[in-house]
Amino acid sequence: MTARSLSVYLRMIINNGSFILTTRSIAEMRIIVGNGLIPFYSENSIDNANETTQMATAGLGWYWSTLNDGHQYFGHTGGLP
Protein backbone atom coordinates (compact mmCIF):
# COMPACT_ATOMS: atom_id res chain seq x y z
CA MET A 1 0.00 0.00 0.00
CA THR A 2 1.32 3.43 -0.89
CA ALA A 3 0.86 6.66 1.07
CA ARG A 4 -1.37 7.88 -1.77
CA SER A 5 -3.67 4.83 -1.67
CA LEU A 6 -3.88 5.04 2.13
CA SER A 7 -4.76 8.73 1.81
CA VAL A 8 -7.60 7.92 -0.61
CA TYR A 9 -8.91 5.24 1.75
CA LEU A 10 -8.77 7.48 4.84
CA ARG A 11 -10.46 10.38 3.01
CA MET A 12 -13.22 7.97 2.02
CA ILE A 13 -13.67 6.96 5.69
CA ILE A 14 -13.72 10.58 6.86
CA ASN A 15 -16.19 11.59 4.12
CA ASN A 16 -18.68 8.85 5.04
CA GLY A 17 -17.83 6.65 2.08
CA SER A 18 -18.34 9.16 -0.71
CA PHE A 19 -17.19 7.90 -4.10
CA ILE A 20 -16.33 4.40 -2.86
CA LEU A 21 -18.70 3.10 -0.17
CA THR A 22 -22.17 4.08 0.91
CA THR A 23 -22.72 6.25 3.97
CA ARG A 24 -24.46 3.30 5.61
CA SER A 25 -21.41 1.05 5.06
CA ILE A 26 -19.15 3.61 6.74
CA ALA A 27 -21.60 4.01 9.63
CA GLU A 28 -21.55 0.26 10.16
CA MET A 29 -17.73 0.26 10.14
CA ARG A 30 -17.83 2.77 13.00
CA ILE A 31 -20.15 0.71 15.22
CA ILE A 32 -18.51 -1.21 18.05
CA VAL A 33 -19.65 -4.44 19.61
CA GLY A 34 -22.32 -3.49 22.10
CA ASN A 35 -24.08 -1.05 19.74
CA GLY A 36 -22.07 2.09 20.50
CA LEU A 37 -19.62 4.39 18.74
CA ILE A 38 -15.87 3.99 18.31
CA PRO A 39 -14.32 4.13 21.80
CA PHE A 40 -11.96 6.83 22.96
CA TYR A 41 -8.35 5.65 23.20
CA SER A 42 -6.10 6.64 26.07
CA GLU A 43 -2.37 6.13 25.79
CA ASN A 44 -2.24 5.93 29.60
CA SER A 45 -4.95 3.31 30.02
CA ILE A 46 -4.00 -0.30 30.68
CA ASP A 47 -7.38 -1.31 29.25
CA ASN A 48 -6.13 -0.44 25.76
CA ALA A 49 -3.53 -3.20 26.05
CA ASN A 50 -6.10 -5.74 27.20
CA GLU A 51 -7.00 -7.60 24.02
CA THR A 52 -10.33 -8.80 25.40
CA THR A 53 -11.37 -5.27 26.38
CA GLN A 54 -10.15 -3.70 23.17
CA MET A 55 -11.71 -6.30 20.90
CA ALA A 56 -15.05 -5.84 22.66
CA THR A 57 -14.98 -2.10 21.98
CA ALA A 58 -13.35 -1.78 18.57
CA GLY A 59 -15.03 -1.10 15.25
CA LEU A 60 -12.61 -2.41 12.63
CA GLY A 61 -9.75 -1.49 14.97
CA TRP A 62 -10.39 2.27 14.89
CA TYR A 63 -10.15 4.45 17.98
CA TRP A 64 -10.85 8.12 18.75
CA SER A 65 -8.25 10.31 20.42
CA THR A 66 -7.94 14.00 21.29
CA LEU A 67 -4.84 16.11 20.67
CA ASN A 68 -3.57 18.64 23.23
CA ASP A 69 -5.13 21.45 21.17
CA GLY A 70 -8.57 19.80 21.41
CA HIS A 71 -8.74 18.44 17.85
CA GLN A 72 -10.09 14.90 17.66
CA TYR A 73 -8.98 12.22 15.24
CA PHE A 74 -9.45 8.54 14.72
CA GLY A 75 -6.73 6.09 13.91
CA HIS A 76 -5.40 2.59 14.18
CA THR A 77 -2.33 1.46 16.08
CA GLY A 78 -1.72 -1.47 13.76
CA GLY A 79 -2.11 -3.79 16.74
CA LEU A 80 -5.43 -5.31 15.69
CA PRO A 81 -5.83 -7.31 12.51
N, C-alpha and C positions, 0 to 999 in steps of 0.2 A: 504494500500500500504506500502510495506517495503522500507527501504533505498536501498536495493539491486535491487528491481524491478524498483524503480525510476531511479537508476543509469543505468540500461539496457535501459530504455526508453530514457533518456537524451543522452546516447551515440549513440543511433539510430538516434536521431534528429541531433546531431552534425555530424555524419557520413553520412548524406544525405539518411538515410533510410536503409542502408545496413543491410541485414539479416532479416529485418522485413517489411519495406515499400519500395516502389520504390523511386528513386531519384525525379521523377516528383511529387509524392505525398508530399514529404518533401518540395519541392520548392513551391507547392501550399499552404502548411501550413504557409510558410513565407511571402506570399503576403498579403498586407493590402488592405483594401477598398480604392479604388482610384488608383489601379494598381501600387503600389510602393513596397518598401521593409519595413521590420519591422522598426518602428520609434525608434529614440534614446530617452531614458528616462532620465529625469533630476529630481533628488530628490528635486531641488529648484524651479521647475516650477509648477505654479498653474494649468497649463493646464493638467497635469497628473491626477489631482484630478477631473477634469471635465469629467464626464461620457460620455457626448456627444462627446467631443473631443477625448477622449481615445478610445471609441468604433469605431469611424470613422477611427482610425489609428492603429488598433491592428489586428495582424494576430494570431488568436487563443490565444490572451492574452500575447504573448511574447513581450519583449522589449529589445533593445540593450542598454548597458551602458559601460562606460570606467572607469577602475580603475585608481588610482593616478599614477601607474607605466606605464600607457598607454595600458595595456592589455584590450581587449574588451571581453565582455561576453553577453549572452542573458539569460533572466530569466523571472520569472512570480511572481508578488507580492502576488498572491492568491486572489486579489481583483476582478478579472473578472471571471465569470463562465466558 
